Amino acid sequence: MPNSPDIVYVHHGAARIYDTVVAIRKAGYDCRYLAGYYYKESGLPERLLRFFGARGVLDRLRRRQDPELDTAAVERSFFLEAIMALEVRFPRLQPTLIRWRNRCIDRRAARRIRRLRPRAVISCDTHSLRVFAEARRIGAVAILD
């Protein structure tokens, strides 16, 4: 498949992941990052927040990006971000919501891996069951972060 990336990195988001994806891309590999939320200056949610004058929210969200990471290589999910917001708002439900969020990440990423057919997949231990099963099915190397 001509548009298949070399590597797909699955993680709901952390600054160290941005650095890793940037380093992989600088090494010459096509690496896609499947994220939760990732700030994109021209994204619809960001434009809406600017329109409504939510400067404080935008300032916090702007930290969730890396200027060296091409936003075209990032696929983000607002649904996962909404679940994380619920985890903060309802701490008693947090364990259940975290398990649910991880299952959602795992399912979503497995579908994307089936479609993208990368040569390697890197995923976090909390959401890798289906991801790694799909990686094996397509013959990709599975790497546990």
SERO-4910 file (N, C-alpha, C, O; in steps of 0.05 Angstrom, whole numbers):
BEGIN
 pado doro    nc1    nc2    nc3   cac1   cac2   cac3    cc1    cc2    cc3    oc1    oc2    oc3
  Met    A     17    -24      0      0      0      0     18     25      0     34     28     19
  Pro    A     16     42    -20     35     65    -23     33     86     -1     54     98      5
  Asn    A     10     90     11      8    111     32     10     99     60      3    113     79
  Ser    A     19     75     63     23     63     89     46     76    104     68     78     93
  Pro    A     42     85    128     64     97    143     83     74    153     75     51    154
  Asp    A    107     82    158    126     62    169    118     54    197    118     31    205
  Ile    A    110     74    213    104     70    241     78     85    249     73    107    240
  Val    A     62     73    266     40     86    279     45     85    309     50     64    321
  Tyr    A     44    109    321     48    112    350     21    118    363      8    138    356
  Val    A     12    101    381    -14    104    394    -10    112    423      2     97    439
  His    A    -19    135    430    -17    145    457    -37    168    461    -40    184    443
  His    A    -50    169    484    -70    190    488    -58    218    492    -73    237    491
  Gly    A    -32    219    497    -19    245    497      0    249    520     -7    244    544
  Ala    A     23    258    514     44    266    534     66    279    518     72    272    496
  Ala    A     78    300    530     99    315    517    122    297    507    133    302    485
  Arg    A    129    277    523    151    259    514    145    244    488    163    237    473
  Ile    A    119    239    484    111    225    459    115    243    435    124    234    414
  Tyr    A    109    269    438    114    288    417    143    287    408    150    285    385
  Asp    A    161    288    428    190    287    423    197    261    408    214    262    390
  Thr    A    186    239    416    192    213    404    183    213    375    198    204    357
  Val    A    158    222    370    148    222    343    165    240    325    171    234    302
  Val    A    172    264    335    190    282    320    216    268    314    226    270    291
  Ala    A    228    255    333    254    241    329    251    219    308    269    216    291
  Ile    A    230    204    309    225    183    289    223    195    261    234    184    242
  Arg    A    208    217    259    204    230    233    231    242    223    237    241    199
  Lys    A    246    253    241    272    265    234    292    243    224    309    248    208
  Ala    A    288    219    235    305    196    226    297    186    198    310    168    187
  Gly    A    276    198    187    269    191    159    245    172    157    239    163    135
  Tyr    A    232    165    179    209    147    178    183    163    177    181    184    189
  Asp    A    164    153    162    137    164    162    123    153    187    116    130    188
  Cys    A    119    171    207    106    162    232     81    178    236     81    203    235
  Arg    A     59    164    240     33    176    247     29    174    277     36    154    289
  Tyr    A     17    194    288     12    195    317    -18    195    321    -32    214    313
  Leu    A    -29    174    333    -57    173    340    -60    182    369    -51    169    388
  Ala    A    -72    206    372    -72    219    398   -100    222    409   -120    216    396
  Gly    A   -101    232    434   -126    242    445   -129    270    434   -137    274    410
  Tyr    A   -123    290    450   -124    318    440    -96    326    433    -76    320    446
  Tyr    A    -93    341    410    -68    353    402    -76    380    390    -93    382    373
  Tyr    A    -63    401    399    -70    429    391    -62    433    361    -40    428    353
  Lys    A    -82    443    346    -78    450    318    -89    479    315   -113    483    318
  Glu    A    -71    497    308    -78    526    307   -103    530    289   -120    546    296
  Ser    A   -106    516    267   -128    520    249   -151    500    253   -169    499    236
  Gly    A   -150    485    274   -171    465    279   -198    478    287   -198    500    297
  Leu    A   -219    464    282   -246    474    287   -250    481    317   -259    503    323
  Pro    A   -243    463    336   -247    470    364   -231    495    372   -241    512    387
  Glu    A   -207    497    362   -190    520    368   -202    546    357   -202    567    370
  Arg    A   -213    545    332   -225    568    320   -250    576    336   -256    600    340
  Leu    A   -266    556    345   -290    562    361   -282    575    388   -295    594    396
  Leu    A   -261    564    400   -253    576    426   -243    605    422   -248    622    439
  Arg    A   -229    610    400   -221    638    394   -245    656    390   -246    678    400
  Phe    A   -265    646    375   -289    661    369   -303    669    394   -313    691    397
  Phe    A   -305    650    413   -319    655    438   -302    668    460   -310    672    482
  Gly    A   -277    675    452   -259    690    471   -249    673    494   -243    684    515
  Ala    A   -246    647    490   -237    630    512   -206    629    512   -194    608    508
  Arg    A   -194    652    517   -165    655    516   -151    637    536   -130    625    530
  Gly    A   -161    635    560   -148    618    581   -148    589    573   -128    575    577
  Val    A   -170    579    562   -171    551    554   -151    547    531   -137    527    530
  Leu    A   -151    565    512   -132    563    489   -103    563    499    -87    548    488
  Asp    A    -97    580    518    -70    581    529    -61    554    541    -39    545    537
  Arg    A    -80    541    555    -74    515    567    -71    494    545    -53    477    546
  Leu    A    -89    494    525    -88    474    504    -64    477    486    -54    458    475
  Arg    A    -55    502    482    -32    507    465     -7    493    474     11    487    458
  Arg    A     -6    486    500     17    471    510     17    442    500     38    429    502
  Arg    A     -5    433    490     -7    406    480     -1    404    450    -18    396    434
  Gln    A     23    411    444     33    410    416     63    412    417     75    418    437
  Asp    A     75    407    394    104    410    390    107    424    363     98    413    343
  Pro    A    120    447    363    122    462    338    138    446    316    135    452    293
  Glu    A    153    427    325    169    411    305    152    387    293    161    375    274
  Leu    A    129    382    305    113    359    296     93    369    276     75    385    282
  Asp    A     95    358    252     76    365    230     48    356    238     44    332    242
  Thr    A     29    375    240      2    367    249    -12    348    229    -31    335    237
  Ala    A     -2    347    204    -14    328    185     -8    299    193    -22    281    184
  Ala    A     12    295    210     19    268    219      3    260    244      7    238    254
  Val    A    -13    278    254    -28    273    280    -57    269    274    -70    285    261
  Glu    A    -68    247    285    -97    243    285   -107    245    313    -97    231    331
  Arg    A   -125    263    318   -134    268    346   -163    260    350   -179    257    330
  Ser    A   -171    256    375   -198    247    381   -209    264    404   -198    264    426
  Phe    A   -229    280    398   -241    297    419   -259    280    438   -262    288    461
  Phe    A   -269    258    428   -284    240    445   -267    231    469   -277    231    492
  Leu    A   -242    223    464   -225    214    485   -219    237    505   -217    233    529
  Glu    A   -217    261    494   -212    285    511   -237    289    529   -234    297    553
  Ala    A   -260    285    518   -285    289    534   -286    269    557   -294    275    579
  Ile    A   -277    244    552   -276    224    573   -257    233    595   -263    230    619
  Met    A   -234    243    587   -214    253    606   -225    276    623   -219    277    647
  Ala    A   -241    293    611   -253    315    626   -273    304    647   -275    314    669
  Leu    A   -287    283    639   -306    270    659   -291    258    682   -300    258    705
  Glu    A   -267    247    676   -251    234    697   -244    255    719   -244    249    742
  Val    A   -238    279    710   -231    300    729   -255    310    744   -254    315    768
  Arg    A   -277    312    730   -302    323    741   -315    304    761   -327    312    781
  Phe    A   -313    278    756   -325    257    772   -305    237    783   -302    215    772
  Pro    A   -289    245    803   -267    228    813   -276    201    822   -260    182    820
  Arg    A   -300    198    832   -309    171    841   -313    152    818   -310    128    822
  Leu    A   -318    163    794   -321    146    770   -295    142    755   -294    128    735
  Gln    A   -274    155    765   -249    155    750   -239    127    742   -232    124    719
  Pro    A   -237    108    760   -227     81    751   -243     69    728   -232     58    710
  Thr    A   -270     72    730   -287     61    708   -283     76    682   -281     64    661
  Leu    A   -281    103    684   -278    119    660   -250    115    648   -248    114    623
  Ile    A   -230    111    664   -203    106    653   -203     79    638   -192     78    616
  Arg    A   -215     59    649   -217     33    635   -232     36    609   -224     25    588
  Trp    A   -254     51    609   -271     55    586   -255     70    565   -255     63    541
  Arg    A   -241     92    573   -225    108    555   -203     90    542   -199     92    518
  Asn    A   -190     74    557   -169     57    546   -180     37    526   -167     31    506
  Arg    A   -203     26    532   -216      8    512   -223     23    487   -220     12    465
  Cys    A   -232     47    489   -239     64    466   -214     69    449   -215     67    424
  Ile    A   -192     77    462   -167     82    448   -159     57    433   -151     58    410
  Asp    A   -160     34    447   -151      9    436   -167      2    411   -156     -6    390
  Arg    A   -193      4    412   -211     -2    389   -206     17    366   -203      8    343
  Arg    A   -206     42    372   -201     62    351   -175     58    337   -173     58    312
  Ala    A   -154     54    352   -127     51    341   -126     25    325   -113     24    303
  Ala    A   -138      3    334   -137    -22    319   -151    -18    292   -141    -29    272
  Arg    A   -173     -4    291   -186      2    265   -168     18    246   -166     12    223
  Arg    A   -154     38    257   -136     54    241   -112     38    231   -103     41    209
  Ile    A   -102     20    248    -79      3    240    -87    -16    218    -72    -20    199
  Arg    A   -111    -27    220   -121    -44    199   -122    -29    173   -116    -41    152
  Arg    A   -130     -4    174   -132     12    149   -105     22    139   -100     22    115
  Leu    A    -88     31    157    -62     43    150    -41     23    143    -24     28    125
  Arg    A    -42     -1    156    -23    -23    151      6    -14    153     22    -17    134
  Pro    A     14     -3    176     42      5    180     60    -19    183     51    -42    186
  Arg    A     86    -14    182    106    -36    186    111    -40    216    118    -63    224
  Ala    A    106    -20    232    110    -22    261     89     -6    276     80     15    266
  Val    A     83    -15    300     63     -1    317     76      1    345     86    -18    356
  Ile    A     74     25    356     83     30    383     58     38    399     43     56    390
  Ser    A     54     25    422     31     32    438     37     29    467     54     13    475
  Cys    A     22     43    483     24     43    512     11     18    524     -8      7    511
  Asp    A     20      9    546     10    -16    558    -19    -16    566    -32    -37    568
  Thr    A    -30      8    570    -58      9    579    -79      6    557   -102      3    562
  His    A    -69      8    532    -88      6    509    -75     -8    485    -73      4    463
  Ser    A    -66    -32    489    -52    -46    468    -63    -74    460    -53    -86    442
  Leu    A    -83    -83    474    -93   -110    469   -102   -114    440    -91   -131    425
  Arg    A   -121    -98    431   -130   -100    403   -110    -89    384   -106    -99    361
  Val    A    -96    -68    392    -75    -56    375    -55    -76    367    -48    -79    343
  Phe    A    -44    -91    386    -23   -110    380    -34   -135    366    -20   -147    349
  Ala    A    -58   -142    371    -71   -165    356    -73   -157    327    -68   -173    309
  Glu    A    -81   -132    322    -84   -123    294    -56   -121    281    -53   -127    257
  Ala    A    -37   -111    296     -9   -109    285      1   -137    277     12   -140    255
  Arg    A     -4   -157    294      4   -184    287    -10   -194    262      2   -206    244
  Arg    A    -36   -188    260    -52   -197    238    -42   -186    211    -43   -200    191
  Ile    A    -33   -161    211    -23   -149    186      7   -153    182     18   -145    162
  Gly    A     20   -166    201     49   -171    199     67   -149    208     90   -148    200
  Ala    A     56   -130    223     72   -108    233     86   -115    259     77   -132    274
  Val    A    108   -102    265    123   -106    290    107    -90    311    100    -67    307
  Ala    A    103   -102    335     89    -89    357    109    -82    378    124    -99    388
  Ile    A    110    -56    386    130    -47    406    114    -35    429     98    -17    426
  Leu    A    120    -45    453    106    -36    477    121    -12    488    146    -13    493
  Asp    A    107     10    492    119     34    504    118     31    534    127     49    549
***
